[in-house]
């Protein structure tokens, strides 16, 4: 996907989805240009074939064919000859990082421009330049895609990632890759919850998706936006606007228990969690990243390339996402059906009969689950209180269920407000 020029609309989005289709079958959604989506309007479709700045010798001193970041995204078409003085207001560079190309956009205002390294900018001499941006802005459509995995329950987990950025690896090809491999992994498993993967352009894509699905969003019981998952930083989870939704508690437990990351409170800035968490929806959707947007120098520059991300980081990100889903799948609220004093566990084959010095962790987990299963505590809450790994707590609950000592009250998310 790296060489493809993507934007919020256009052929690059379709080419990217074509690649993802090789892994799981996607359902594409096309929203026509001009359609109102809440306070926004779907823009015209942008496509680009070529772009360059040529010097008087006919050499391409800025060349879109060498790197997709060389053109400001959504640049209007232009073919002209101009002086360096007239060209310079349309040139963007990074003086602090003279060998990097910046990423710039002009989505909702007609403009054009080129991005280049600061060294290349400084090397331009005072002469006439030929400027070409062979692009189109025409009525078309905004394209996004879904992959839906039904479960036993209609309750949904939404996993969202943006697909609009051009040749930027961490932001956000890393998360597209993690999301598609997560979809493959979940596809091969039994599922209690249903999972909806959404691949859409940032901001306008999420707004359009919510506008089209407003009547169905009550099915979303958990959700997380994926972004920037290929770098070497520790994980950072941004809580939903609610702050204490089950997804917030689940990810915080996982990151702190495994000592692999930290959590932050919600803010209305960032990626598309802010659309799902807008006050009119207030959905339980957080955001999982490694180093968050804007907090690493390579962010939105050509230095966010294939060398900046690593297979090891991508693999760990996938494992964390799988763990999150596994925790959501197995979290339940139980009721102890023999709540008066401790039931005899030894006679049911659940407790050691040898009278050792200390009970095993599993035996501790049995006691914790029995004690806390009063219809008000889910397994995640019990794991946090007991400081016993959630997987051990879940195994204990399963054993107690099989012994007839527990019954399921509810999936926790159904009872949350």
N, C-alpha and C positions, 0 to 999 in steps of 0.2 A: 504493500500500500504506500510505501514511502515516496516514490517518485510522483504520485498522482497529485494534481492541483485540485484541491477541494475548496469549496466555499459553502455558503449557506444554501445555495442552489447550484444547479448545473450538472454537467456530464461527469465531473469528478466524483460527485456523491454516488451516482449510479455505478461508476466503475468500482468504487470502494465496496458497495453493497454486492456487486457481482462476485468479488473475492470472498466475502463472508458467506455468500450462498453456497460455496463449496463445502462449508462446514456444517451449517444447519439451514433448512429451508426458511427463507424470510418471506413475510408478507409485506409488500410495499404499499405505502400510502402516499398519494399525490394530492397536494392542496394547491389549487390554482392561484396564480398571481392575482392580486387584487382582493382576494377573499379576506373579510374581516375576521380576526381572531381576538376577541376581547377588544382591547384598546389599540391593537396593532393591525397591520395590513400586510399580507404576504407580498413580498417585493417581486419585481420582475426577475426572470431567470437570467443568471450571468454565466456566460461561457467565454473562454479565451483560447485562441489558437497559437498566437505568437506575440512576442513583445521584445523590443530592444531599444537601446540608444546606440547609435553609430557615430563615430567621429568622422572627421573630414577625409580620412583615409579609407572609410568604409568598414572599419573594424567595429565589431560589437563590444562596446565597453561595458554595457549592462545587457545581460542576455537571459531572458526567461527560460530558454531551453536548458540552461546550465543549472538553474535552481528556481523552483516555483515561488520562493519568497521574494524574488526580484521585482515582482509587480504587486502594487497595492491591490488587495482583493476588492473586487467590484469596481475596478477602474473603468471609466467610460472610454470608448474607442477614441483614438487620436492618430493622425498621421500628419506630421508637420516638420518643419525645419526651424530651429531657433537657436538663439545665443545661449551661452552658458548662464548668463545672468537671468534669462527668462526660464531656463530649465531648472535652476537650483531650487526654487520654491517647491518643486515637485519631486525632490530627491531626499531620501531619508537614510540616515546612518546612525551608528552608535560610537561616538567619540571615545567613550570609556572602554569599548571593546572593538578596536579598529579592524579586526579580521572577521567579525561576525556580521551577518545580514539581519536586520530587524524584520519583524512581522508586523505589517500595518494593514488596516482595512478601511473601507469607505462605503459601508453597506447602505446607509440611508441618506446619503447626500451625493449628488453628482460631482465626481472629482476623479482625478487620475494621478498616478505617481509611480515612482520606482524606488526600491530599496536596494542598497548596495553597501559594501564594506566602506568604512571610513577611509581606509587607505585608497580604495578605488576612487572615492569622491575627491580626495585631495590630489589625485593624479590627473584629474580632468583639467585640460588647458582651455584658455579663452579662445574658443573657435565656434563655428556653427556645427550643430548636431542634428542628425536625423532621428526623429522620435516616432516610434510605431507601437501602438497597443491595438492588436487585432482582436477585439472583444465584441460581444453583443450583449445588450440588455433588452430583452424582449419578453412579452407575455409567455409564461410557461407554467412551471409548478415548483413547489417545494416538495422534496421527496424525503421520506423517512421510512423506517422499516421496523417490524416487530417479529419476535419469535415467541410463541406462547406454548407453555408446557402445562397442561391441565393436571391437577392433583385430585385427591379425594375430596377436598374442600374447595369451594368457590373463592375462598379468601386468597388474595393475591399478594405476592412479593413483586414489586416493580424494580427492575435493575436498569438504570438509564445511563447512557454514555453519549457524549457529543461526537459528531463525525465530520465537522465542518472545516477543521483546520487543515492547511496544506502540509508541506513536508516538515512536520514537527513530530518527533517520535514519542517523547514522554507525554506531551500534551497534543494529541491525545490518542495516538495510535496504540500506545501501551495499554490503555484501558479498553479500547475496542478489542484488542487481542485477548485480554484477560476475560472480557465479557463473553466472547464467542467460545472460548475454551470452557468457561463455566457453564454455558448453555449446553455444550456437548456432554460435560460431566453429569449434569442434572438430568439430562435426557435419558441416561442409562440407569436411573435409580427409581425406586418406588418413592412417590411423593405424597405427603399429606396436603401441603400447600400447593397452590398454582403459582407459576412463575411467568412474568411477562418481561421480556427483554425489549428495550426500546433503543433504537439507534437513530438519532436525529440531530439536526444542526442546533448549535447552542442558541439559547434565548428564544428566537422565533420558532424553533422546532418544538421546544417544550411547551411554549404558549399555544401553538397550533394543536399539539397533541392533547393538551388539557381542554382546549375548546371543543375538539371533536369528541372527547370522552367524558365530558362533564357529568353525564348521567350515570356513569359507571365507576366513578372514582371511589365510591364508598366501599368497593370491594378491596381496595388497597389497604392492607393491614400492616404491611412493612414495606420499606423501600430504601434503596441507597443509590446515589449517583457515584459513578466511578470516574476518576480522573487522575492522571499523572501517577501511574503505578509501576513505572519501569526504572526509576532512579534508585540510588543507594540509601536514601533517607529512611528514617523510621516512619511507621504509619501514623497518620493523623486523621482522626475521625471528627467531623463536624456534626454535632447533634442536630436533630430536627428542631423546628420552632417550638414544639411542645417541650422538648428538653428531657422528658422522662418516658418517652415511648419505648415499647419493648425493643425495637431495633437499637435505640440509644443504649439501653441497659445491656443488650447482648454484645454489641461491639465494644463497649467500654469494658465489660467483663473479660472478653477475649484478649484485648490489647494489654490490659493491666495484668491479667493472670499469666499470660505468656511473656510479659515484659518486652513487648515489641512495638509499643507506640503509646500515644496519648490522645486525649479528647479535648475538643474545644466547644464552647457554647455557640449557638446559632448566631449568624449575622446575615443581613440581607444583601451581602456582596459575595461573589464567588461564581460558582457554576449553577446548574439548573435546579439544585435543591431549593434555590430561592423562589422559583416558580411553583414548585410543589408545596412549598411552605408559605406561600402568600396567604394573607388572612382569610381570603374567600375559600381556600381549600384546606390549609393547615393540616396537611397530610403527614403521616409518620415517616418522613423520608430524610435521611441524613446523607452525608457525603464521605466517601473513603478516598484518601489520597496517600501517597508517600509525602514528599515535600510539597506543600500546597502552592497554588498558583501565586506567582510573583515573589516567591521566597528563595528562588535559586537563580543565579545570574543568567543561566542559559535559557530561561523562560522566554518564550516568544522570540527566539532568535534561531539562526541557522546552526548554532552550537547544540541545539536540541536535536541531535542526529542519532544515527544508529550506534555510535560509539558512546553516547551518553547513557543509554539504557543497557541493561544486562539481562541475559537469560535467567540468572539466579534470582534477580529481583522480580522479574515477571512471574517466575514459578512460585516464589513465596507469596506474591500478591494473589495468585490463583488459589493457593492453599488457604489463605486467610478468608477469601470469599467463600470457599467451600465450607470452612468451619462455621462462618456466620450462618449460612443456609442450614447446615446441620443442626446448629443450636436452635434456630427458629423452628425447624421441623420437630424437634424432640421436646421443646418446652411445653409443659402442661401444668394445669392446676388440678391437684388430686384431693380426694377426701378420704381420710382414714376411716374405714368402716368398723374398726375396733378401737375407738379412741380412748376408752377408759383403762388407763394404765398401759403398760407395754404388753403386746401380745407375745406369746411364746414363739420365738423365731427358731430355736433349736429343733423343736418338734416338726417344723416345716422345712428343715434342711437348709435354713438360711443363716445359721449362727454356729460357730464352732462349739463342739461338745467337749473340747479338751481343756477348757479353762485356762488358756494362755495368759501371760502377764498383761498384754494389751490387745484390745480388739483390733482387727485389721481395718484398713481405710474403708473397705467395702462394708464392713459391719457398722462402722461409725456412720456411713452414709445411710444405711438402713434405718438407724435410729433417728437421724436428722429428718429423713423424709417422713417417717411415721409421725414424728413430733410436730412437724410444720404443716402437714397436709390437713389443714382445716378448712379448705375451700378458699382461702385468701392468699396463699403463697404459691407462686409458681416455682418450678425447679430451678430457674435461674436465680431467684431470690434465695432459695435454700443453698445453692452453691456459693453465693456471695457470703451468706451468714456463716456457713460451716467452714469456708475456705477449703472445700473439697472440690476437685475437678468436676466440672459439669458432666463430663462423660461418665464418671463414677456414680454421680447422683442419679443420672438418667438410667444407668444400668440397675441401680438399687430400686428405683421406682418400677422398672419393668419386672424385676423379680418379685416385688411385693404385689404387683398387679396379678402376676401368675399364681401367687399364693392366696389370692382372694382377699387381701388386706387393704387394697386401695381401689377406688373407682375414679375415673376421669370426670372432672366437673366441667372443664372447658379448655379450649385453646385460649391462652391468656389474652391475646389481642382482641378477642370478641368481647371481653369484659372491660377493656380499657376505654376511657373517655378522652 
